[in-house]
Structure formats: C-alpha cells, structure tokens
C-alpha cells in the first residue's frame, strides 16, 4: 500500500511543461489535481489555472497515479482547445455550455447536420 509520501514522490516524478501535480486528501481519499499557467481564451493574459479534481482509488498503484495524471493533462488540454477553437468567431465546442440548453438544441429537428446512412 502506498503512503501519502509515496504518492507525493510519484507525483514529483511526473513532468509536463511547467505544470504542477497536486495531491488532495478528502476523508483519507486521495485526489489528483493539475495546476498550470496559461493564456485566458478571452483576454489572452496569462493566469493560473487548475484542472478538475481526479479521484484515485483508496489504495492506488503507481501506474494508476501516473495514468490519472496523464488523463488530467489530456483533459485540461482538451478543455483549452475547446475554448480556443472558433467557428465564425464562436467557441462552438466550448466546455462551459449549460447541459440543459444543449438538450434543448438536441430536440430541435433542424439542429442535425449529418449524411443519410448508406443503404
């Protein structure tokens, strides 16, 4: 079983750009979070960002910790890409849309733009 210090050592061995990998404990359950500095998609100014919190199992393996850190990086990069990608000036794949409004869009018959299935 990895101790708190063991998990911290695994996180210290991970490098991605200048990002930090933090260990957060909540009721003895370990969580992982990434921190980094990057440009704001609306202002262009650099500022500190935190990724979402990733749950680790109560008894994580080194591989689980490293793979979860990688997933945290990939997800944060995708988040940034969704904010920065524009079509006609709008972030149409943005990560901050209200899910109930997206449901309403899905219910509109004219909202789909897809090929007919091949016969």
N, CA, C and O atoms as a GROMACS GRO file, in nm:
protein
  476
    1UNK      N    1   0.085  -0.118   0.000
    1UNK     CA    2   0.000   0.000   0.000
    1UNK      C    3   0.090   0.125   0.000
    1UNK      O    4   0.183   0.135   0.079
    2UNK      N    5   0.060   0.217  -0.089
    2UNK     CA    6   0.137   0.341  -0.097
    2UNK      C    7   0.093   0.438   0.012
    2UNK      O    8  -0.026   0.456   0.037
    3UNK      N    9   0.190   0.499   0.075
    3UNK     CA   10   0.160   0.600   0.176
    3UNK      C   11   0.139   0.736   0.107
    3UNK      O   12   0.160   0.750  -0.013
    4UNK      N   13   0.096   0.832   0.185
    4UNK     CA   14   0.080   0.969   0.136
    4UNK      C   15   0.211   1.018   0.075
    4UNK      O   16   0.212   1.076  -0.033
    5UNK      N   17   0.321   0.995   0.145
    5UNK     CA   18   0.453   1.038   0.096
    5UNK      C   19   0.492   0.964  -0.032
    5UNK      O   20   0.554   1.022  -0.121
    6UNK      N   21   0.456   0.835  -0.042
    6UNK     CA   22   0.483   0.758  -0.164
    6UNK      C   23   0.411   0.820  -0.284
    6UNK      O   24   0.468   0.834  -0.392
    7UNK      N   25   0.284   0.856  -0.263
    7UNK     CA   26   0.206   0.917  -0.371
    7UNK      C   27   0.267   1.050  -0.411
    7UNK      O   28   0.276   1.081  -0.530
    8UNK      N   29   0.309   1.128  -0.313
    8UNK     CA   30   0.374   1.257  -0.343
    8UNK      C   31   0.501   1.236  -0.424
    8UNK      O   32   0.528   1.314  -0.516
    9UNK      N   33   0.578   1.133  -0.392
    9UNK     CA   34   0.701   1.105  -0.467
    9UNK      C   35   0.670   1.067  -0.612
    9UNK      O   36   0.741   1.108  -0.704
   10UNK      N   37   0.564   0.989  -0.633
   10UNK     CA   38   0.524   0.954  -0.769
   10UNK      C   39   0.488   1.081  -0.845
   10UNK      O   40   0.531   1.100  -0.958
   11UNK      N   41   0.408   1.168  -0.783
   11UNK     CA   42   0.368   1.292  -0.848
   11UNK      C   43   0.488   1.382  -0.878
   11UNK      O   44   0.490   1.450  -0.980
   12UNK      N   45   0.587   1.382  -0.791
   12UNK     CA   46   0.707   1.464  -0.812
   12UNK      C   47   0.790   1.412  -0.930
   12UNK      O   48   0.869   1.486  -0.988
   13UNK      N   49   0.774   1.286  -0.964
   13UNK     CA   50   0.848   1.227  -1.075
   13UNK      C   51   0.782   1.252  -1.210
   13UNK      O   52   0.837   1.216  -1.314
   14UNK      N   53   0.664   1.312  -1.210
   14UNK     CA   54   0.590   1.339  -1.334
   14UNK      C   55   0.623   1.481  -1.381
   14UNK      O   56   0.620   1.576  -1.303
   15UNK      N   57   0.653   1.494  -1.509
   15UNK     CA   58   0.679   1.626  -1.567
   15UNK      C   59   0.593   1.644  -1.691
   15UNK      O   60   0.582   1.556  -1.776
   16UNK      N   61   0.532   1.761  -1.700
   16UNK     CA   62   0.466   1.805  -1.821
   16UNK      C   63   0.474   1.956  -1.823
   16UNK      O   64   0.415   2.024  -1.740
   17UNK      N   65   0.549   2.008  -1.919
   17UNK     CA   66   0.573   2.153  -1.927
   17UNK      C   67   0.609   2.204  -1.787
   17UNK      O   68   0.693   2.146  -1.718
   18UNK      N   69   0.546   2.314  -1.746
   18UNK     CA   70   0.572   2.366  -1.611
   18UNK      C   71   0.454   2.340  -1.518
   18UNK      O   72   0.436   2.411  -1.420
   19UNK      N   73   0.375   2.239  -1.548
   19UNK     CA   74   0.256   2.209  -1.469
   19UNK      C   75   0.293   2.143  -1.337
   19UNK      O   76   0.394   2.074  -1.327
   20UNK      N   77   0.210   2.165  -1.237
   20UNK     CA   78   0.226   2.102  -1.106
   20UNK      C   79   0.118   1.995  -1.088
   20UNK      O   80   0.006   2.011  -1.136
   21UNK      N   81   0.153   1.889  -1.020
   21UNK     CA   82   0.060   1.780  -0.991
   21UNK      C   83   0.042   1.773  -0.841
   21UNK      O   84   0.136   1.739  -0.768
   22UNK      N   85  -0.077   1.806  -0.794
   22UNK     CA   86  -0.105   1.816  -0.651
   22UNK      C   87  -0.182   1.695  -0.602
   22UNK      O   88  -0.263   1.636  -0.674
   23UNK      N   89  -0.157   1.660  -0.477
   23UNK     CA   90  -0.232   1.555  -0.409
   23UNK      C   91  -0.326   1.625  -0.311
   23UNK      O   92  -0.283   1.707  -0.230
   24UNK      N   93  -0.453   1.591  -0.320
   24UNK     CA   94  -0.555   1.646  -0.231
   24UNK      C   95  -0.617   1.529  -0.156
   24UNK      O   96  -0.653   1.428  -0.216
   25UNK      N   97  -0.631   1.543  -0.025
   25UNK     CA   98  -0.695   1.438   0.054
   25UNK      C   99  -0.829   1.488   0.104
   25UNK      O  100  -0.841   1.600   0.153
   26UNK      N  101  -0.930   1.402   0.092
   26UNK     CA  102  -1.063   1.432   0.142
   26UNK      C  103  -1.113   1.307   0.213
   26UNK      O  104  -1.142   1.206   0.148
   27UNK      N  105  -1.122   1.314   0.344
   27UNK     CA  106  -1.161   1.196   0.424
   27UNK      C  107  -1.072   1.077   0.392
   27UNK      O  108  -1.120   0.965   0.373
   28UNK      N  109  -0.943   1.102   0.385
   28UNK     CA  110  -0.842   1.000   0.357
   28UNK      C  111  -0.849   0.944   0.215
   28UNK      O  112  -0.776   0.850   0.183
   29UNK      N  113  -0.934   0.997   0.130
   29UNK     CA  114  -0.941   0.953  -0.009
   29UNK      C  115  -0.847   1.043  -0.090
   29UNK      O  116  -0.860   1.165  -0.082
   30UNK      N  117  -0.754   0.986  -0.168
   30UNK     CA  118  -0.662   1.069  -0.246
   30UNK      C  119  -0.724   1.117  -0.377
   30UNK      O  120  -0.795   1.044  -0.446
   31UNK      N  121  -0.695   1.241  -0.408
   31UNK     CA  122  -0.737   1.303  -0.534
   31UNK      C  123  -0.616   1.370  -0.597
   31UNK      O  124  -0.522   1.408  -0.527
   32UNK      N  125  -0.618   1.383  -0.726
   32UNK     CA  126  -0.510   1.446  -0.801
   32UNK      C  127  -0.566   1.569  -0.872
   32UNK      O  128  -0.680   1.569  -0.918
   33UNK      N  129  -0.484   1.673  -0.880
   33UNK     CA  130  -0.524   1.794  -0.950
   33UNK      C  131  -0.402   1.853  -1.018
   33UNK      O  132  -0.292   1.850  -0.962
   34UNK      N  133  -0.419   1.907  -1.139
   34UNK     CA  134  -0.310   1.975  -1.209
   34UNK      C  135  -0.327   2.126  -1.195
   34UNK      O  136  -0.439   2.177  -1.190
   35UNK      N  137  -0.215   2.195  -1.189
   35UNK     CA  138  -0.212   2.341  -1.188
   35UNK      C  139  -0.114   2.387  -1.295
   35UNK      O  140  -0.009   2.326  -1.316
   36UNK      N  141  -0.150   2.496  -1.363
   36UNK     CA  142  -0.061   2.546  -1.467
   36UNK      C  143  -0.093   2.692  -1.492
   36UNK      O  144  -0.196   2.743  -1.448
   37UNK      N  145  -0.004   2.759  -1.562
   37UNK     CA  146  -0.025   2.897  -1.603
   37UNK      C  147  -0.039   2.899  -1.754
   37UNK      O  148   0.038   2.836  -1.825
   38UNK      N  149  -0.139   2.971  -1.801
   38UNK     CA  150  -0.161   2.978  -1.945
   38UNK      C  151  -0.247   3.098  -1.979
   38UNK      O  152  -0.300   3.165  -1.891
   39UNK      N  153  -0.261   3.124  -2.110
   39UNK     CA  154  -0.339   3.240  -2.152
   39UNK      C  155  -0.489   3.216  -2.135
   39UNK      O  156  -0.538   3.105  -2.155
   40UNK      N  157  -0.559   3.320  -2.098
   40UNK     CA  158  -0.705   3.317  -2.092
   40UNK      C  159  -0.756   3.325  -2.236
   40UNK      O  160  -0.708   3.406  -2.314
   41UNK      N  161  -0.855   3.242  -2.270
   41UNK     CA  162  -0.905   3.239  -2.407
   41UNK      C  163  -0.979   3.367  -2.445
   41UNK      O  164  -0.995   3.396  -2.563
   42UNK      N  165  -1.026   3.444  -2.347
   42UNK     CA  166  -1.098   3.567  -2.380
   42UNK      C  167  -1.011   3.691  -2.373
   42UNK      O  168  -1.026   3.782  -2.454
   43UNK      N  169  -0.917   3.696  -2.276
   43UNK     CA  170  -0.834   3.816  -2.261
   43UNK      C  171  -0.694   3.799  -2.317
   43UNK      O  172  -0.629   3.898  -2.350
   44UNK      N  173  -0.648   3.674  -2.330
   44UNK     CA  174  -0.512   3.650  -2.377
   44UNK      C  175  -0.406   3.666  -2.268
   44UNK      O  176  -0.290   3.632  -2.290
   45UNK      N  177  -0.444   3.716  -2.151
   45UNK     CA  178  -0.349   3.734  -2.040
   45UNK      C  179  -0.318   3.600  -1.975
   45UNK      O  180  -0.404   3.513  -1.964
   46UNK      N  181  -0.194   3.585  -1.931
   46UNK     CA  182  -0.155   3.463  -1.860
   46UNK      C  183  -0.207   3.469  -1.718
   46UNK      O  184  -0.203   3.573  -1.652
   47UNK      N  185  -0.257   3.354  -1.673
   47UNK     CA  186  -0.304   3.345  -1.535
   47UNK      C  187  -0.294   3.201  -1.489
   47UNK      O  188  -0.272   3.110  -1.569
   48UNK      N  189  -0.311   3.181  -1.359
   48UNK     CA  190  -0.304   3.047  -1.301
   48UNK      C  191  -0.436   2.974  -1.325
   48UNK      O  192  -0.544   3.032  -1.313
   49UNK      N  193  -0.426   2.846  -1.358
   49UNK     CA  194  -0.542   2.762  -1.381
   49UNK      C  195  -0.529   2.634  -1.301
   49UNK      O  196  -0.418   2.588  -1.273
   50UNK      N  197  -0.642   2.577  -1.264
   50UNK     CA  198  -0.646   2.445  -1.202
   50UNK      C  199  -0.737   2.357  -1.285
   50UNK      O  200  -0.842   2.401  -1.332
   51UNK      N  201  -0.696   2.233  -1.302
   51UNK     CA  202  -0.782   2.138  -1.369
   51UNK      C  203  -0.885   2.084  -1.270
   51UNK      O  204  -0.883   2.119  -1.152
   52UNK      N  205  -0.972   1.999  -1.319
   52UNK     CA  206  -1.071   1.937  -1.232
   52UNK      C  207  -1.001   1.842  -1.134
   52UNK      O  208  -0.882   1.814  -1.150
   53UNK      N  209  -1.072   1.795  -1.036
   53UNK     CA  210  -1.018   1.703  -0.936
   53UNK      C  211  -1.043   1.559  -0.982
   53UNK      O  212  -1.155   1.522  -1.017
   54UNK      N  213  -0.936   1.480  -0.980
   54UNK     CA  214  -0.944   1.341  -1.026
   54UNK      C  215  -0.931   1.247  -0.906
   54UNK      O  216  -0.834   1.253  -0.830
   55UNK      N  217  -1.030   1.161  -0.890
   55UNK     CA  218  -1.032   1.066  -0.780
   55UNK      C  219  -0.935   0.951  -0.808
   55UNK      O  220  -0.931   0.896  -0.918
   56UNK      N  221  -0.858   0.917  -0.706
   56UNK     CA  222  -0.774   0.798  -0.712
   56UNK      C  223  -0.838   0.692  -0.622
   56UNK      O  224  -0.914   0.727  -0.531
   57UNK      N  225  -0.809   0.567  -0.645
   57UNK     CA  226  -0.863   0.463  -0.558
   57UNK      C  227  -0.801   0.477  -0.419
   57UNK      O  228  -0.695   0.537  -0.404
   58UNK      N  229  -0.866   0.424  -0.318
   58UNK     CA  230  -0.813   0.436  -0.181
   58UNK      C  231  -0.672   0.375  -0.166
   58UNK      O  232  -0.595   0.417  -0.080
   59UNK      N  233  -0.641   0.279  -0.249
   59UNK     CA  234  -0.509   0.214  -0.246
   59UNK      C  235  -0.452   0.215  -0.388
   59UNK      O  236  -0.446   0.111  -0.453
   60UNK      N  237  -0.410   0.334  -0.436
   60UNK     CA  238  -0.368   0.344  -0.577
   60UNK      C  239  -0.231   0.279  -0.602
   60UNK      O  240  -0.146   0.273  -0.514
   61UNK      N  241  -0.215   0.232  -0.724
   61UNK     CA  242  -0.083   0.184  -0.767
   61UNK      C  243  -0.008   0.302  -0.831
   61UNK      O  244  -0.069   0.404  -0.865
   62UNK      N  245   0.121   0.288  -0.848
   62UNK     CA  246   0.200   0.391  -0.916
   62UNK      C  247   0.146   0.415  -1.058
   62UNK      O  248   0.132   0.528  -1.103
   63UNK      N  249   0.117   0.305  -1.127
   63UNK     CA  250   0.067   0.318  -1.264
   63UNK      C  251  -0.066   0.393  -1.269
   63UNK      O  252  -0.088   0.473  -1.360
   64UNK      N  253  -0.154   0.367  -1.174
   64UNK     CA  254  -0.281   0.439  -1.170
   64UNK      C  255  -0.258   0.588  -1.150
   64UNK      O  256  -0.324   0.671  -1.214
   65UNK      N  257  -0.168   0.622  -1.063
   65UNK     CA  258  -0.138   0.764  -1.035
   65UNK      C  259  -0.083   0.831  -1.161
   65UNK      O  260  -0.128   0.939  -1.198
   66UNK      N  261   0.014   0.767  -1.225
   66UNK     CA  262   0.075   0.824  -1.346
   66UNK      C  263  -0.027   0.833  -1.459
   66UNK      O  264  -0.033   0.935  -1.528
   67UNK      N  265  -0.107   0.730  -1.479
   67UNK     CA  266  -0.207   0.732  -1.586
   67UNK      C  267  -0.317   0.835  -1.558
   67UNK      O  268  -0.368   0.898  -1.650
   68UNK      N  269  -0.354   0.852  -1.431
   68UNK     CA  270  -0.453   0.954  -1.397
   68UNK      C  271  -0.396   1.093  -1.420
   68UNK      O  272  -0.467   1.182  -1.466
   69UNK      N  273  -0.269   1.113  -1.388
   69UNK     CA  274  -0.204   1.242  -1.415
   69UNK      C  275  -0.204   1.271  -1.565
   69UNK      O  276  -0.228   1.384  -1.607
   70UNK      N  277  -0.176   1.169  -1.645
   70UNK     CA  278  -0.178   1.187  -1.791
   70UNK      C  279  -0.319   1.223  -1.839
   70UNK      O  280  -0.335   1.312  -1.922
   71UNK      N  281  -0.419   1.154  -1.787
   71UNK     CA  282  -0.558   1.184  -1.823
   71UNK      C  283  -0.594   1.327  -1.782
   71UNK      O  284  -0.665   1.396  -1.855
   72UNK      N  285  -0.546   1.371  -1.666
   72UNK     CA  286  -0.572   1.508  -1.621
   72UNK      C  287  -0.512   1.609  -1.719
   72UNK      O  288  -0.574   1.711  -1.749
   73UNK      N  289  -0.392   1.581  -1.768
   73UNK     CA  290  -0.326   1.669  -1.865
   73UNK      C  291  -0.405   1.670  -1.996
   73UNK      O  292  -0.434   1.778  -2.049
   74UNK      N  293  -0.438   1.553  -2.047
   74UNK     CA  294  -0.512   1.544  -2.174
   74UNK      C  295  -0.646   1.617  -2.163
   74UNK      O  296  -0.685   1.689  -2.255
   75UNK      N  297  -0.715   1.599  -2.054
   75UNK     CA  298  -0.846   1.663  -2.036
   75UNK      C  299  -0.833   1.814  -2.024
   75UNK      O  300  -0.914   1.887  -2.080
   76UNK      N  301  -0.731   1.862  -1.952
   76UNK     CA  302  -0.710   2.007  -1.942
   76UNK      C  303  -0.674   2.067  -2.078
   76UNK      O  304  -0.720   2.176  -2.112
   77UNK      N  305  -0.591   1.996  -2.156
   77UNK     CA  306  -0.557   2.044  -2.289
   77UNK      C  307  -0.679   2.046  -2.380
   77UNK      O  308  -0.698   2.140  -2.458
   78UNK      N  309  -0.763   1.943  -2.369
   78UNK     CA  310  -0.886   1.942  -2.450
   78UNK      C  311  -0.976   2.058  -2.409
   78UNK      O  312  -1.036   2.124  -2.495
   79UNK      N  313  -0.986   2.084  -2.281
   79UNK     CA  314  -1.067   2.197  -2.231
   79UNK      C  315  -1.019   2.328  -2.294
   79UNK      O  316  -1.100   2.407  -2.344
   80UNK      N  317  -0.888   2.349  -2.292
   80UNK     CA  318  -0.831   2.471  -2.351
   80UNK      C  319  -0.856   2.477  -2.502
   80UNK      O  320  -0.887   2.583  -2.555
   81UNK      N  321  -0.845   2.362  -2.570
   81UNK     CA  322  -0.870   2.359  -2.714
   81UNK      C  323  -1.016   2.391  -2.744
   81UNK      O  324  -1.045   2.462  -2.840
   82UNK      N  325  -1.108   2.341  -2.664
   82UNK     CA  326  -1.250   2.369  -2.683
   82UNK      C  327  -1.279   2.518  -2.666
   82UNK      O  328  -1.365   2.573  -2.735
   83UNK      N  329  -1.209   2.582  -2.574
   83UNK     CA  330  -1.228   2.726  -2.554
   83UNK      C  331  -1.167   2.807  -2.668
   83UNK      O  332  -1.222   2.910  -2.707
   84UNK      N  333  -1.056   2.762  -2.722
   84UNK     CA  334  -0.983   2.839  -2.823
   84UNK      C  335  -1.031   2.814  -2.966
   84UNK      O  336  -1.019   2.902  -3.051
   85UNK      N  337  -1.086   2.696  -2.992
   85UNK     CA  338  -1.132   2.661  -3.127
   85UNK      C  339  -1.256   2.744  -3.160
   85UNK      O  340  -1.353   2.746  -3.084
   86UNK      N  341  -1.252   2.813  -3.276
   86UNK     CA  342  -1.363   2.902  -3.315
   86UNK      C  343  -1.415   2.866  -3.453
   86UNK      O  344  -1.340   2.825  -3.542
   87UNK      N  345  -1.544   2.882  -3.469
   87UNK     CA  346  -1.611   2.874  -3.598
   87UNK      C  347  -1.699   2.998  -3.607
   87UNK      O  348  -1.785   3.020  -3.523
   88UNK      N  349  -1.675   3.078  -3.711
   88UNK     CA  350  -1.745   3.206  -3.727
   88UNK      C  351  -1.734   3.291  -3.601
   88UNK      O  352  -1.828   3.361  -3.562
   89UNK      N  353  -1.615   3.283  -3.539
   89UNK     CA  354  -1.587   3.366  -3.423
   89UNK      C  355  -1.640   3.313  -3.290
   89UNK      O  356  -1.621   3.378  -3.188
   90UNK      N  357  -1.704   3.199  -3.290
   90UNK     CA  358  -1.763   3.145  -3.167
   90UNK      C  359  -1.699   3.013  -3.127
   90UNK      O  360  -1.663   2.932  -3.212
   91UNK      N  361  -1.684   2.993  -2.998
   91UNK     CA  362  -1.630   2.868  -2.943
   91UNK      C  363  -1.742   2.764  -2.938
   91UNK      O  364  -1.797   2.736  -2.831
   92UNK      N  365  -1.776   2.708  -3.053
   92UNK     CA  366  -1.895   2.621  -3.063
   92UNK      C  367  -1.880   2.488  -2.989
   92UNK      O  368  -1.981   2.423  -2.959
   93UNK      N  369  -1.758   2.447  -2.960
   93UNK     CA  370  -1.737   2.324  -2.883
   93UNK      C  371  -1.693   2.356  -2.741
   93UNK      O  372  -1.636   2.271  -2.673
   94UNK      N  373  -1.719   2.477  -2.696
   94UNK     CA  374  -1.677   2.522  -2.563
   94UNK      C  375  -1.723   2.431  -2.451
   94UNK      O  376  -1.830   2.371  -2.460
   95UNK      N  377  -1.643   2.421  -2.345
   95UNK     CA  378  -1.674   2.329  -2.235
   95UNK      C  379  -1.769   2.386  -2.130
   95UNK      O  380  -1.799   2.319  -2.032
   96UNK      N  381  -1.817   2.508  -2.149
   96UNK     CA  382  -1.894   2.571  -2.042
   96UNK      C  383  -2.042   2.590  -2.074
   96UNK      O  384  -2.111   2.666  -2.006
   97UNK      N  385  -2.091   2.522  -2.177
   97UNK     CA  386  -2.232   2.537  -2.212
   97UNK      C  387  -2.321   2.466  -2.110
   97UNK      O  388  -2.284   2.362  -2.056
   98UNK      N  389  -2.436   2.524  -2.086
   98UNK     CA  390  -2.534   2.466  -1.995
   98UNK      C  391  -2.588   2.336  -2.057
   98UNK      O  392  -2.637   2.337  -2.170
   99UNK      N  393  -2.579   2.226  -1.985
   99UNK     CA  394  -2.619   2.096  -2.040
   99UNK      C  395  -2.768   2.092  -2.072
   99UNK      O  396  -2.808   2.025  -2.167
  100UNK      N  397  -2.852   2.162  -1.996
  100UNK     CA  398  -2.994   2.162  -2.027
  100UNK      C  399  -3.024   2.238  -2.157
  100UNK      O  400  -3.116   2.202  -2.230
  101UNK      N  401  -2.947   2.342  -2.184
  101UNK     CA  402  -2.964   2.413  -2.312
  101UNK      C  403  -2.918   2.325  -2.428
  101UNK      O  404  -2.975   2.332  -2.537
  102UNK      N  405  -2.815   2.245  -2.407
  102UNK     CA  406  -2.771   2.152  -2.512
  102UNK      C  407  -2.879   2.046  -2.539
  102UNK      O  408  -2.898   2.005  -2.653
  103UNK      N  409  -2.949   2.003  -2.435
  103UNK     CA  410  -3.059   1.908  -2.453
  103UNK      C  411  -3.166   1.972  -2.541
  103UNK      O  412  -3.220   1.907  -2.630
  104UNK      N  413  -3.197   2.097  -2.515
  104UNK     CA  414  -3.298   2.166  -2.597
  104UNK      C  415  -3.254   2.175  -2.743
  104UNK      O  416  -3.335   2.157  -2.834
  105UNK      N  417  -3.125   2.201  -2.766
  105UNK     CA  418  -3.074   2.204  -2.902
  105UNK      C  419  -3.090   2.066  -2.968
  105UNK      O  420  -3.128   2.058  -3.085
  106UNK      N  421  -3.062   1.960  -2.895
  106UNK     CA  422  -3.074   1.824  -2.949
  106UNK      C  423  -3.217   1.790  -2.989
  106UNK      O  424  -3.238   1.710  -3.080
  107UNK      N  425  -3.314   1.850  -2.923
  107UNK     CA  426  -3.454   1.821  -2.952
  107UNK      C  427  -3.505   1.891  -3.078
  107UNK      O  428  -3.612   1.858  -3.128
  108UNK      N  429  -3.429   1.985  -3.130
  108UNK     CA  430  -3.470   2.057  -3.250
  108UNK      C  431  -3.441   1.971  -3.373
  108UNK      O  432  -3.328   1.927  -3.394
  109UNK      N  433  -3.543   1.949  -3.452
  109UNK     CA  434  -3.528   1.860  -3.567
  109UNK      C  435  -3.430   1.915  -3.670
  109UNK      O  436  -3.365   1.838  -3.740
  110UNK      N  437  -3.419   2.043  -3.680
  110UNK     CA  438  -3.330   2.104  -3.780
  110UNK      C  439  -3.187   2.125  -3.727
  110UNK      O  440  -3.105   2.184  -3.797
  111UNK      N  441  -3.158   2.078  -3.607
  111UNK     CA  442  -3.026   2.102  -3.548
  111UNK      C  443  -2.919   2.005  -3.598
  111UNK      O  444  -2.800   2.032  -3.584
  112UNK      N  445  -2.960   1.894  -3.657
  112UNK     CA  446  -2.862   1.795  -3.703
  112UNK      C  447  -2.812   1.826  -3.843
  112UNK      O  448  -2.889   1.868  -3.929
  113UNK      N  449  -2.684   1.805  -3.864
  113UNK     CA  450  -2.620   1.821  -3.994
  113UNK      C  451  -2.540   1.694  -4.020
  113UNK      O  452  -2.421   1.688  -3.991
  114UNK      N  453  -2.607   1.592  -4.075
  114UNK     CA  454  -2.543   1.462  -4.094
  114UNK      C  455  -2.582   1.403  -4.228
  114UNK      O  456  -2.686   1.438  -4.284
  115UNK      N  457  -2.499   1.313  -4.279
  115UNK     CA  458  -2.530   1.240  -4.402
  115UNK      C  459  -2.638   1.137  -4.374
  115UNK      O  460  -2.650   1.087  -4.262
  116UNK      N  461  -2.714   1.106  -4.475
  116UNK     CA  462  -2.806   0.995  -4.464
  116UNK      C  463  -2.724   0.866  -4.464
  116UNK      O  464  -2.622   0.857  -4.532
  117UNK      N  465  -2.768   0.769  -4.390
  117UNK     CA  466  -2.697   0.641  -4.385
  117UNK      C  467  -2.699   0.575  -4.522
  117UNK      O  468  -2.798   0.584  -4.594
  118UNK      N  469  -2.589   0.510  -4.558
  118UNK     CA  470  -2.582   0.437  -4.686
  118UNK      C  471  -2.678   0.319  -4.682
  118UNK      O  472  -2.692   0.253  -4.579
  119UNK      N  473  -2.743   0.294  -4.792
  119UNK     CA  474  -2.843   0.185  -4.798
  119UNK      C  475  -2.774   0.052  -4.806
  119UNK      O  476  -2.840  -0.052  -4.812
   0.00000   0.00000   0.00000
